[in-house]
Amino acid sequence: MDHIAEVTAGIAYIPAGIIYGYLMLLPIVEDKLIACLYEETYYWPHIIAIVAMLITVVLTNGLKLNYRKTQFIHLYLQLTATVFSLTAGLVFLLVDDVVPAIYLGAIAFGLTLVPGLSYLHIRSRSRHRVLLMCLCTVWFLAGVATTATINDLAAVNDNGEDRLHQNVAIALLTSSTLMLVLLGLVELLQRETIVDYRRPLDYDTAMAHDSGRLLNPERRSFAPYAHFGRAAPALGKGVTGTGWSTERIVTTGANDTGCRYRTLWTVYMIGTKLIGLLAFYWVFLVKGTIASQELLERDDVGFLPFWLLTGGALLTTLLGIRLAPKTIFLGASVLYVIALVLAIAFYSADLTDLEYGIAKMLFFGFLGAALPLPAIHILELAPLNFNEAALALGTALELLAIALVQYYGTNDGTMFGMEVTAGGETKPTSNHKDVIAAHYIMAIVLGVVCAVATLWHMPNTGRKSLSEIESDLARMRSYFAFSRRHQQSPPPQPTINPELHVDTTPHSNGRLENTLENTPPAGQEQQLSARNAARFAALYPDSPDPRNGSYHSPSHSHSPTARSRSRSPYNDFDQHLQYHHQDPHLHQQQQDALRRQHEANYLNARLLQQRGLDSPTGSDQMSRGRGMPPETIKPLPLLPPLVPRTSQRSEPALGSLTVKSEPGTVLRPALLTQKSDAPAPPPMPPADYLTKSLPRVKAVRQSRIPPIVPKPEQPEEVVVPGVEYSHNLVPSQFLRQSLQNSQLFR
């Protein structure tokens, strides 16, 4: 049930396709008095659609930046578009003047273009995102092909009457009604808490969205993105208005400023949106319709190029399950460019019946396979703060180019290499083949440029979540997106911070000094009494391991229970230090220092206890402590160091282990110089993390029907013979019955 909202967002493109197909076929309908009342209907509906599309971008993108998270109003915008489509269908059906219906349909078409793709981009899971976004284009092209089919097969009835607008209205009303039913169902499921269409299905995206980290809060305008590859300054805390965009979906470090060329790559992907111009290029559509009729030798098959476009988009949808969008786009671009080269070669050689028709059909099929992918590239590459704006910019360029080519292509025959004679007849010019060849060469150049731009500057985003895409983009430093040159972390240096060294010089309070070199003289280390040596031997019976100086029994060194039973004061170090990668000589020095320091601390504590000072800081013993000379409480010398090992033995494989200390305590000296190979821990979650990421609990509504409570059983009544007995008595009857009862029991 979670995918019903996504399917609904895709089906919303069917009415938009029906309307756009009607706009594309306006110049070739039979009844010019009805369909072409004004020549402005060739380009003004496209402009109205662009304005409506910009309104949707202002709403979706503006609310996103205002609330710093996506506001899921996409289905409401599609509901508004469906209402306009329904109204346009009614006008087509009931009114003779269809110009208002054309403009109402253009508004519905513009309101549909961006919200559906934007919703699927943020809502879908990583493995379903490309599939569902490609289905939007499939539904759209199916709507266009439906209108083309109606124009060829059902435009006129048996009596010769025009039925184009009636059949288009029926198709438009049917699809709009279906869309209304689906939107109502989705909203009903949302109200009943069965489906939550206002939350991303991808786990990483949902976590970033719920915590408010999906967008960069420092990017509130489009100006910081217009750098186009210049050097990016490193921003400090609280600095806004400059630098580069790195979305808060991942944390890339203090000095990481993101991909330098991301804005430039986004501009390149906006340019690839002009592939849609080739699909609805007026010259190619007319030539493709004629070629399909000549290929199949029928006059009512002019809709074949549109269905081939739909089939190519459906093939891309199926391939998107396993392949990356970039790979599919490059393959489809190579194939339709080859088909274009064959088509222009066959056209120049006057092979217009079979060879040219097959080349044109292949061109439309392969072009349909590439058509859904530029919009996906724009949404996945553009910064999440302004991805709808980038998609709207590319779509606006595409619609303006299509409208202008259609207008000038139908104004006269210049674009087809035709001229009108003085007698009103149309005939081809002497260079009409060169004119047609120029259109094909332009299409070939545009296809090659778009393919190269995608190859060089579009990262591979196949089956990746939005967080993975952002992480890959944040590490890219090359001008080319396929380069392997990522930001590398500096290799660990063998030098050791001198602040983290452990020294072995005893202090007056039993602590260590700052260096390892200031070791006590050997003479002082040999002055321990036999009594102290015997006490330590009784406390720690295990002899030190000659490999690392640990106080574990060699015979039971591999036994976990033996390790746990060891009474060594630093047995936790012994358990973990073998997994750390560090210098063996430094490790041996640290072990010796720790052992001698602990022994010195123990002897100092015993000395203070024997002399009546239970606590060096006890207030009740300060009077006695002050009366003692300082040399009396002098710490005892340390034990002699361990005998260095003479044989070189191979150390076991050393890994990495991080040890977390308790709050308010000092780090253990043996762990201060250990460097972990594990990645840095993730940043701390926000304060409201636990409240915002809890799973949604289905609300249990109180029923409006009161519960049925069984009535208690009435006690048995004593029935007296000869007395009127009624449960429902009016006051007069009640008094009469009371009088009878009183007379009876008197």
N, C-alpha and C positions, 0 to 999 in steps of 0.2 A: 504493500500500500504506500510505501514511501515514495515510489516512483510515479504515482499518479499525477502529482503536481508537475513533474518534469515532462511527462507525456502531454499534459494539457498545454504547457508553455510551447511545445513544438507544434501541436495541432493548430495553434493560433495563426500560424503562417499560411494555412490553406486559404482563408478568405483574402489575405493580402496578396497571395499569388493569383487568385482569380481576378482581383481588381487590376493588378499590374499587367496581367495578360490582356485585359481589355484595353488598357492604355497603350500597350505595344501594338495592338491590332487595329487601332482606330483608323489609320490611313488606308487600310485595305478592305474595309467593310463595304457592302454593296450600296446601302442607302446613305448617300452622302448628306442628304438633307437632315437626317436625324442624328447621325453619329458625328458628323463634322460640321456642326453649326458654326464653330469658330476655329480658326487655325491656331488660336492660342491654346486650345486644349491639348496641343502636342507637347508643350513645355510647361505651361502654368501648373498643371497637376503635380509635376515633379517638384516644382518649387514649393508648392503647398505641402507636399510630403516631407520635404527637407525641413521646413519650419516646424511641422508637427514632431519630427524626429528630434530636433533640437530642444523642444519643450520636454520631451521625455528624458533627455540627457540632463537638462537643468534640474529636473526633479530627482532622478536617481543619483546623479553625481553630487548635486548640492546637498541632499539629505545625508549622503554618505560622509561628506566632509564636515557637515555640521555636527552630526552625532558621532563621528569617528568610527563608525561601523556601518555595514550595509543595512539599509532599511528596505525590507522586502515588500516594496510596493509594485513590483513588476506585474503581478497578476491583476492588480487593480488597473494598471495602465492597459493591459490586454483586454480587460473587461470594457474599458472605455472604447477601445478600438473595435471591439465586437459590436457595441451599440451603434457606432457609426457605420459599420458594415451592414448591419441589419437595416438601418435607415436607408442606406444607399440601395440595397436590394428592393425595398418597398418602393422607392422612387422609380427604379428601373421597371418595376412591374406595373405601377399604377399611373405614372405620369408620362406624357408624350415627350416633354422636354427633358432630356437625360443629362443636360449639363450640370444641374445641381447634384445629381447622383455621381457624376464623375468627380466633383470636388469633395463630396462627402466620402467617397471611396478613397480618394487620395489622402485625406486626413487619417482614415483608418489604416491605410498602408503605412504612412509615416509613423503612427503610434506603435506599430508592431515590430519595426525593424530591429531596434536596439534592445528593448527590455527582455525579450525572450532569450537571446544569446547571453546577455549579461546575467540573467537569473541562472541559467544552466551552468555558466562558468563558475559561479560562486557556490551553487547548490550541489552539483553532482560530485560523485566520487571520482577519484583519479582514473580508475579503469573504465568508467562510463562517460567521462566528460566529452571526449572526442566523438563517441558514438551518438550521444544525444544532440550535440551541437551540429553534427552533420545531418541529422534527421530534420532539423529546422530548414535547411536548404532543400532537402528532398521534398518536404511538404510544400515549400514555396514553389519550387519548379513544377510539382504536380498540379498546383493550382493554375500556373501559367499554361501548362499543357492542356488542362481541362478547358480553359477558355479557347485555346487554339482549336481543339477538337470540336467544340460547339460551333465555332466559326466555319469550320469546313463541312461538318456533317449535319448540323441542325440550325443553320442560320435562316433558312427559308423552308416553309412547309410545302406541301404538295400543290397548294393553290398559288404559290408564288408570293405569299405574304411574309413579311419580315418577322422572324421569331428569335432573332439574336438576343435582344435585350430581355425578352421574357425568359429564355433558357438561362442566360447569365444570371438573371435575378433569382431563378429557382436554385441554381447552384450556390449562389451567394447566401441566400436565406437558409438553405440546408446546412451549410458549414457554420454559419453564424449561430444557428440554433443549437447545433452540437457543441459548439464552444461555450455557449451560455450554460448548457446542462453540465458540462465538465467543470466549469468554474464554480457553479453552485455546489456540485458534489465535493469539490476540494474544500470550499469554505465550510461546508457542513462537517466534513471530517476534521477540519481544524477546530471547529467549535466543540466537537465531541472529544477532542484531545486524542483522536486516533492517529492523525497525521500532523506533524509540525513542519509546515513548508517554509517557515521563517527561520530555519536553522540549517547550516550546511551539513551534508551527510558525511563528508570527509572528516575524520577525527581531528587531524592537525588543524585544518581550517576552522572547524567548529571551536576548538580550544582558543585559537587566536581571535576569532570573532567574538566569543563570549567575554573574553578578558579585555576587549578593546584594543588589542595589539595588532590587528590585521592591517591597519593603515598607519602611515607615519604622521603623527600629530603635528610635526613641524612643517608639513607641506600643505599649505592652505590655498595656494594659487599655482597657476601653471608656469609662472616665470622661472622658478628654479630649475625646471626641466629643460629650458631652452639654452643649454650650453653646447650641445652637439660635439662632445668629445674633447673639450678643453680640460686642462688640468683641474682637478677638484681639490679645493682646500679642505683641510681637516677641521671639522667643527668642534668647538668646545661645548661644554654643557651650557644649555640655555641660549646658544647662538642660533638664530633662525634667519631664513631668507637667502642663504647661500649654500653651496655644497651640492652634494648629489643625493639621490633618493635611494635609501635602503630601507625597505619595509620592515616593520617591527615583527614580522612573522618569524624571523630568526635573528639571533644576536651574533654579529660578525666581529665584535671586538671594538676597542676604542679607536684604533688607527685604521680600521677598515672603512672605506668610503664607498663601497659598492662598485658596480660596473660603470666604467667611465663612458662607455659608448652605448649605453642602454637607450637613451633618448634618440640617438642617431639611428640605431637599429629599428626603433619603433617607427620612425619616419619612413624608413625603407619598407617596412611591412605595410604601412598605410598606402604607399605607392603600389604595392602588389594587389591592392583591392581593385585596381583597374582591370584585373582579369575579368571582372563582371562586365566591363565594356565590350570585350570580345564576344561574350555570350549573347548580348543583345545589340550588337553592332548592326545597324540597319541594313547595310550593304550585305553582310554575311547572312542575315536572316532572309532577305529576299532571294539571294542566290541559293541558299540552302533549301528554301521552299521549292524553288523551280527545279533544283537538282533532284530533290526527292520525288517530285512528280514525274520527271523524265526517267528516273531510275526505275520506278515501279509502274510507269505508264498509266498513271491514274491522276485525276484532277483533284481528288478529295483526300490527299495524303500530305497536305502542307503542314500538318501538325507533327510530322515525324521528327524534325530536329529538336522540338521541345521535349518529346518523350525520350530522345536519346540523351539530352542533357540530364533529365531526371534519372535515367538508368545509370549514367556515369556517377552522379552524386550518390546513388544507392550503393554502387560498387565501392566507393570511397568509405561509406558508412561501414560496410562489412570488413573492408581491409583495415579500418581504424581499430578494430578489436585487437589486432596483432601487431600492426606496424605503426611507426611514429608518423604524425602529420607531415613533418618535413620530408620524410622519405616518400610518402605518397605524392606530395605536391611536386617533388622533383621528377619522379617517374612520369606522372601525368603531363607535366610541362614538356618533357622531352618528346613524348608521344604525340601530343597535339601540334607541336612545332613541326615534327616530321610530316604529319598529315597536312599541315598548311603548305609545306614545301611541295609535296606531291600534288596538292590541289592547284597551286599556281602553275606548276609544270604542265599538268594535264589541260588546264584552261588555255594556256598559251599555245598548246599543240592542237587545239580544237577537238580534244577528246571529251566532249561534254555529255555524252550519254551514260556510259557505264563507269569509266575510270574516274572521271571528275565527280560523279555522284557518290561513288564509294569513298573517295578521299574526303568529301565534305561530311558524309555521315560519320566517318571515323573522327574527324575534327570535332564535331559536336559531342560525340561520346566521350572522348578523352578530355575535352574542355569541361564537361560536366563533372568529371572526376576531380578536377582541380578547383572547381568553383567554391566548395564549402570551406576550403582551408585558409584563405587569407584572413577571414574574420576570426578564426580560431587563433592564428598566429598573433594578430593584433591584441586580442584579449589576454593572451598568456605572456606576451612580452612587455606590453605597456605597464607602467607602474599602476598598482591597484588603486591609487588615489584618483586616477584619471583614465582608466581603461575604457569606460563608456564614451568619454569625449574623443579618444583616439579612434574608436570604431565608428563613431558618428562622422568624424572628419573624412575617413576613407569612404564611407557610404555616400556622403554628400558629393564628393568628387566623382564617384562612379555614376550617380544619378544625373548630375549635371552634364557629364560627358555623353551619356546615353540620350538625354533629351535634346542636346544640341545636334548630335549626329542625326537623330530622327527628324528633327525639324528641317535641317538643311538638306537631308536626303529626300524628303518629300516635297520640298519647295520647288525644285526643278530636277532635271536629270543629270546635273553636272557631276555628282558623285558617282554616277553609273556610266559616265562617258557617253551620255546621250545629249542630243540637241533637238530643239523644236524648230521646224522649218516655218517658212512664211505661211504655208497653207495649214498649219496646226498639226502637222504630222511629226511624230517622234522617230528619230533614226539615230543609230550609233555614229559617233564621230570616227575620224580616221585613227585616232590613238586610244580607242576605248579599252583595248587590252592593257595598255600601259596604265590607264587610270585604275582599272581593277587590280593590276599587279601592285600598284603603289599601296592599295589598302592591305593586301596580303603581306607585303614586305613590312609595313608598319606593325601589323599583328605579330609577325615573326620576331621583329626587334623587341617589341613589348614583352612577348613571352620569354625570350632569352634573358632580358634584363631582370624580369621578376624572378626567374629561376636562379640566376646568379646571385641576386640579392638575398634570396632565401637560403641558398647554399652557404654563403659567407657569413651572414649576419642573423640567422635564426637558430637559437639553440635547440637541441633535441629535447622536447618536452613530452615525449610519448609515455603514457601511463605513469606520470609523475604527479604528485600532489602539488598544491600551490606552494607549500613550504619548501619542498624539494626544488622547485623551479627557482624560488627566491634564493635559496642557498647556493645553487649553481651559478646564478647570475652575480651574486655577491662576490664570488671567488674569481670571476673571469677578469682578466686584465688585457687580453689581446684584442686587436681590432676585429679579428675573425672569430666568430662564435664557435667554430669547430676546432679551434686550437686547444691543445692540452695544457697550455701555460696558465696555471692557476696560481693563486697566491700561496706560496709555500711558507710554512712556519719555520723560523730559524732553527738550525740543528742545535742540540744541546752542547754547551761548551764544557770542557773538562775542568775549567777553573771553578773553584769553590769560593763562595762568599766568605770573607774572613769573619763577618759578624756571626756566622753560624758555626764557627769552630768550637770544639770542646777542649778545654784546657785541663791540665791535671795538677796545677799548683794549689795546695790547700790554703784556705783562707781561715781567718780567726773564727768564723761561724760555720765552718765545715763545707762551704761552697767552693766552686772552682773559679780559677782566674780565666783570662781571656785567650790564652794561647796554648797550643800543644807543646811548644818548644820548651817552655819553662817547667821542666819536670824536676822533681826534687832530687837531691843527690842520692846516689846509691847507698851511702853510709847511713843516712836517715831511714831509708826503707828497710834496712836490715835490723832495726832496733825493736822489733816486736817481741814481747815476752812469750815464753812457751805457753803460759796460761791463755793468752789471747789466741794463739794459733790453735790450741786444743779446742777452745770455744767455737771458733769458726769451722773447724773440722767436724764438730758435732752438729752444728747448725746446717751445714751444707755438705753432706757426705759424698755427693757426686763430684767426681774429679772433672776439671774443665776439659772440654773437647779440644784436642790439639788442632783441629781444623779452624775453628772459629772462636775458641775460648769460652764456649757456653757450658753451663753447669748441668749437663745432662749425662746420664750414664751412657757410655759408648755402646754397651750391649743392648740397651733399650732405647737408643736414639730414634729409632723409626717407629716406636710405639706411641700412639697418641695418649694413652693412659699414663705412660711413664712421663711424658712431657707435662701432663696436667698435674701429676703428683710431685713434680720437682719443686723444691723450696727455694730455688734461686730467686733473688729479689728482682732480677730483670729477665725472668723466663719468657715474658711476652715479647721482649726484643729477640730472644733466641728463636722464637717460633716464626717470626716474620722477617728477620733480617736476611735470611738465606734467599728471600725472593727479591731482594733489592739489588740493583745494579750499581756498584760503587767500587772504589779502589780497595783492593784487599788489604793493602798496608794501612790505609786510613781506617778501615773497618777494624783491624786488629788494635790500633791505637785507641779507638773509641771504646772497644770492649775492655781493654786494660784500664782505661780511665774510669769507666763506669764501675768496674769491680772494686778498684781501690777507693773510689769516692764513697761507695756504699759501706765499705768496711770502716772507713774513717768516720763516717756519720754514726755508725753503730757504736764504735769505741768512744766517741765523744759523748753520746747519749748515756752510755754506761758509766763514764767518768763523772758526769754531772749527777747522775742518780746516786752514786756512791758518796758523793760529797754533800748530799742533802739538797741539791737543787733539782727538784722534780721537773721544773719547767724553767728554761732560761728567761722566760718573759713573765713568770708568775709574780704577781704583785706582793703576795704574802712572803715570798722568799727574797725580795729585793734587798732587805736590810742585811741578810747574811751574805748575799752576793756582792754587795758593795764593800764589805769588809775583807773580802778575799783579794789577793793581788792578781793582776791580769795573767801572770804566767802560770798561775795555778790551774786555770781553765784552758790552758793551751791544748789544742787538739793533738792527739797522738799521731805519730807518723803512719804512712800508708804501708800496705803490704808490698812486697817486691813484685815487679811486673812478671807476667807469665814468660816462660821460656819461649823464645821465637822458634817457630818450626823450621826444620832444616830441609825437609823433603818437599818438593814442589808437586802438589796434587791438583788435578783438574777440579775446578769449582763446578757445582751444578748450574744448570741454566737459570739465570736470574731474570725474574719478571718485574712487574711493577705492582705496588700496593700502596694505597693511600690510607693513612690513619688519621682519624678525626679526633681531636682532643675535646675534652669537656669545656664548656664555657667558663672562663675565669681561671683556667689553669695554664701553666707554662708548658710549651711543647717539650717532648722528651729529647734529650740531646742527641741520641742516636738517630732520630728521625729527621733532624733538622737539615742534614746534608743530602738526604735522599730525594731524588727527583723522580717523579712518576711519569711513565709513558702514557698513562691514560689521558683521554681528552678532558678538556676543562669542563667542570660541571655546568649545567644549564643555569641561566640567571634565576634569581629568586622570583617566584610568582608574585603578582600584585596582592594587595591586602585582601581584596574581595575574591580571591581565587576559589576558596572553598564554597562560597555562596553562589558564585556564578557558574561553576562547572559541575554542579550537582545534576544528576540525571533528572529529566522531567518526570514528575510524578503525575499520573493520571488523576485528575480531579474527580471526586465522587460528588455528584450533585444530589441535593436533597430532593426527594420525590415530592411533587405537588399533591399527590393523592395521599391522604392520611392513612396510616396503617390500620388494618382491620383488627380491632381488639375484641376478642370474644366476650360477650356479656356474662357476668357471673350468674350462676344458677340461682333462680328464685327459691326461697324456702317454701316448703309445702304449706298451703293454707288450710286452716280448719274450716270445713264447710258445715254450717249448722242447718239442719233441715227446717224447712218452713220459713226461712228468712231470705228476703231478696238479696242477691249477691251480684254485684257488678263492679268491674274494675274502673270503669270510666263513669263516674257519677257527677252530676251537676250538684251545686250546693244544696238545693232543696231535697233531692233524692238522698244525698249523704245524711242530711238531718233526719229524714224519715227512717233510714236504715239504722241510724244510731238509736232512735227512739224504740224501734222494734227490738234491737239487741238489749237495751236496758230493761225492757219489759220481760224479755225472755229469761234473763239471768237474775231476775229479782228474787 
